[in-house]
Amino acid sequence: MELNVVNISGKETGAKVQLPESVFGVTPSDHAIYLDVKQYLANQRQGTHKSKQRNEIAGSTRKLYKQKGTGGARAGSIKSPLFNGGGRVFGPQPRDYSFKLNKKLKSLARKSALSYKAQDQNILVLEDFTFDSIKTKNYIALVNALSLAGEKTLLVLPVQDNNIYLSSRNIQKVKVITVDQINTYDVLNCGKLLLTANTVKTLEEAFAK
């Protein structure tokens, strides 16, 4: 697929970029996408949830009343899960939700996500650019010039550019990452995928490894 390259003012430069078929033209695997997104979301979980069991509750362990003759249920410690303020049975405990996936599967998932974006014509290629200073209004001007205000966008840069990244960080529905940070979830979660001319080359090289 060949796309026109536009500048940060939203005007066509006359240049064209060919999206490599090996990255943007694969047959998408929905199952690979599902597993990669599931892993990404699992890795975001802190897993620090915790409730106290009866051996962790502060309270007396004396028997509340005699075993027989009360006409009620037999009760032991006030820390029993049956009582208000008692320990919780089988409550959540700290755990690690992360799990591993095969590298080839993760690569296929990301190429599948990029291919879906290409099929839906939701990719825009910008000429390589940077900002002279860190100013939020610079990135807002870029988004407005591309007529993408209010739309979820993901800008993928070939290498880290702090002027661009820090200028975008305070804007809702905008995310800036580098090629080595690209993931299936972010690609699918954005409305428009923004790439620079060098990003396309870097992506092709990264997926060729």
C-alpha positions as CSV (number, residue, x, y, z in Angstrom):
1,M,0.0,0.0,0.0
2,E,1.3,3.4,-1.0
3,L,0.5,6.5,1.1
4,N,1.0,10.2,0.6
5,V,3.3,11.9,3.1
6,V,2.0,15.1,4.7
7,N,3.8,17.7,6.8
8,I,2.8,18.9,10.3
9,S,0.6,21.6,8.7
10,G,-1.5,18.8,7.1
11,K,-0.4,19.6,3.6
12,E,0.8,16.9,1.1
13,T,4.5,17.1,0.5
14,G,4.4,15.2,-2.9
15,A,6.4,12.4,-1.4
16,K,5.0,8.8,-1.1
17,V,5.8,6.0,1.2
18,Q,5.3,2.3,0.5
19,L,4.0,0.4,3.5
20,P,5.8,-3.0,3.5
21,E,3.6,-6.0,2.9
22,S,5.5,-8.0,5.4
23,V,4.3,-5.7,8.2
24,F,1.1,-4.0,7.0
25,G,-0.2,-6.7,4.6
26,V,-0.3,-9.9,6.5
27,T,-3.4,-12.1,7.0
28,P,-4.5,-11.0,10.5
29,S,-4.8,-13.5,13.3
30,D,-7.6,-12.6,15.6
31,H,-6.5,-15.3,18.2
32,A,-2.9,-13.9,18.3
33,I,-4.4,-10.4,18.8
34,Y,-6.6,-11.7,21.6
35,L,-3.7,-13.4,23.5
36,D,-1.4,-10.4,23.1
37,V,-4.0,-7.9,24.3
38,K,-4.9,-10.2,27.2
39,Q,-1.2,-10.4,28.2
40,Y,-0.8,-6.6,27.9
41,L,-3.9,-5.9,30.2
42,A,-2.8,-8.6,32.6
43,N,0.6,-7.0,32.9
44,Q,-1.0,-3.7,33.8
45,R,-2.5,-5.2,37.0
46,Q,-0.7,-4.5,40.2
47,G,-2.0,-7.6,41.9
48,T,-1.8,-5.9,45.3
49,H,-5.3,-6.7,46.4
50,K,-5.5,-8.2,49.9
51,S,-8.1,-9.1,52.5
52,K,-7.4,-10.4,56.1
53,Q,-8.0,-14.0,57.0
54,R,-9.1,-14.9,60.5
55,N,-5.6,-15.4,61.7
56,E,-4.7,-11.8,60.8
57,I,-7.7,-10.1,62.5
58,A,-7.1,-8.3,65.8
59,G,-9.5,-9.7,68.3
60,S,-9.9,-12.2,71.2
61,T,-9.9,-15.9,70.5
62,R,-12.0,-16.9,73.6
63,K,-15.1,-18.8,73.1
64,L,-18.1,-16.4,73.0
65,Y,-20.5,-18.5,75.0
66,K,-21.0,-22.1,76.1
67,Q,-21.2,-24.8,73.5
68,K,-24.6,-26.2,74.5
69,G,-27.9,-25.0,75.9
70,T,-28.2,-21.6,74.2
71,G,-30.6,-22.7,71.5
72,G,-28.4,-21.1,68.9
73,A,-25.5,-22.0,66.6
74,R,-22.2,-23.0,68.2
75,A,-19.8,-20.1,68.0
76,G,-16.1,-19.9,68.7
77,S,-13.9,-16.9,68.2
78,I,-15.2,-13.4,67.4
79,K,-12.7,-13.5,64.5
80,S,-14.9,-16.1,62.7
81,P,-15.8,-15.2,59.1
82,L,-19.5,-15.6,60.2
83,F,-19.3,-12.4,62.3
84,N,-19.2,-8.8,61.3
85,G,-15.5,-7.7,61.4
86,G,-14.3,-11.3,61.2
87,G,-11.8,-12.7,58.7
88,R,-12.7,-13.3,55.1
89,V,-12.9,-16.8,53.6
90,F,-10.8,-17.3,50.5
91,G,-10.3,-13.5,50.0
92,P,-8.0,-12.0,47.4
93,Q,-4.3,-12.3,48.1
94,P,-1.4,-10.5,46.3
95,R,-0.4,-12.3,43.1
96,D,1.3,-11.7,39.8
97,Y,-1.1,-11.8,36.8
98,S,1.6,-11.7,34.1
99,F,2.2,-14.6,31.8
100,K,4.5,-15.4,28.9
101,L,3.8,-15.6,25.2
102,N,5.9,-16.8,22.3
103,K,7.9,-14.1,20.6
104,K,6.6,-15.2,17.1
105,L,3.0,-15.0,18.3
106,K,3.5,-11.5,19.7
107,S,5.1,-10.4,16.5
108,L,2.2,-11.9,14.5
109,A,-0.3,-10.1,16.7
110,R,1.4,-6.7,16.2
111,K,1.6,-7.1,12.5
112,S,-2.0,-8.2,12.4
113,A,-3.1,-5.1,14.3
114,L,-1.0,-2.9,11.9
115,S,-2.5,-4.7,8.9
116,Y,-6.1,-4.1,10.2
117,K,-5.2,-0.3,10.5
118,A,-3.9,-0.4,6.9
119,Q,-7.1,-2.2,5.6
120,D,-9.3,0.3,7.3
121,Q,-7.2,3.2,5.9
122,N,-6.5,4.6,9.4
123,I,-2.8,5.2,8.9
124,L,-1.4,8.6,8.2
125,V,2.3,9.2,7.3
126,L,4.0,12.4,8.3
127,E,7.3,13.7,7.2
128,D,10.0,13.5,9.8
129,F,9.7,16.4,12.3
130,T,10.6,17.7,15.7
131,F,9.6,20.7,17.9
132,D,12.0,23.5,18.9
133,S,10.7,23.5,22.4
134,I,8.4,21.6,24.8
135,K,5.0,23.3,24.4
136,T,1.6,21.6,24.5
137,K,0.2,24.1,22.0
138,N,2.7,22.8,19.4
139,Y,1.2,19.3,19.5
140,I,-2.4,20.7,19.7
141,A,-1.6,22.7,16.5
142,L,-0.4,19.4,14.9
143,V,-3.6,17.5,15.8
144,N,-5.8,20.4,14.6
145,A,-3.9,20.7,11.3
146,L,-4.5,17.0,10.6
147,S,-8.2,17.4,11.5
148,L,-7.9,14.8,14.2
149,A,-9.0,17.0,17.2
150,G,-11.0,14.8,19.7
151,E,-10.0,11.6,18.0
152,K,-7.8,9.0,19.6
153,T,-4.4,9.1,18.0
154,L,-1.2,7.1,18.4
155,L,2.1,8.7,17.1
156,V,4.9,6.2,16.6
157,L,8.4,7.7,16.4
158,P,11.5,5.8,15.3
159,V,13.5,7.0,18.3
160,Q,12.7,8.9,21.5
161,D,12.1,12.7,21.0
162,N,11.4,14.4,24.4
163,N,10.2,17.6,22.8
164,I,7.4,15.8,21.0
165,Y,6.7,13.4,23.8
166,L,6.5,16.0,26.6
167,S,4.5,18.3,24.4
168,S,1.8,15.6,24.0
169,R,1.7,14.2,27.5
170,N,-1.0,16.6,28.8
171,I,-3.4,16.1,26.0
172,Q,-6.3,13.7,26.2
173,K,-6.8,10.9,23.6
174,V,-3.2,11.4,22.5
175,K,-0.3,9.0,22.9
176,V,3.3,9.1,21.6
177,I,5.5,6.0,21.7
178,T,8.6,4.7,19.9
179,V,8.9,1.7,17.6
180,D,10.4,-0.5,20.4
181,Q,7.4,0.4,22.6
182,I,4.7,-0.5,20.0
183,N,2.1,-3.0,21.2
184,T,-1.1,-4.6,19.9
185,Y,-3.4,-2.9,22.4
186,D,-2.3,0.7,21.7
187,V,-2.5,0.1,17.9
188,L,-6.1,-1.2,18.1
189,N,-7.1,1.3,20.7
190,C,-6.4,4.4,18.6
191,G,-8.6,5.8,15.9
192,K,-5.8,7.0,13.7
193,L,-2.2,5.7,13.6
194,L,0.4,8.3,12.8
195,L,3.7,7.3,11.5
196,T,6.7,9.2,10.2
197,A,8.6,8.3,7.1
198,N,11.5,6.9,9.2
199,T,9.1,5.0,11.4
200,V,8.0,2.9,8.5
201,K,11.6,1.9,7.7
202,T,12.4,1.2,11.4
203,L,9.2,-0.9,11.7
204,E,10.2,-3.0,8.7
205,E,13.7,-3.5,10.1
206,A,12.4,-4.3,13.6
207,F,9.9,-7.0,12.4
208,A,12.5,-8.5,10.0
209,K,14.7,-9.6,13.0
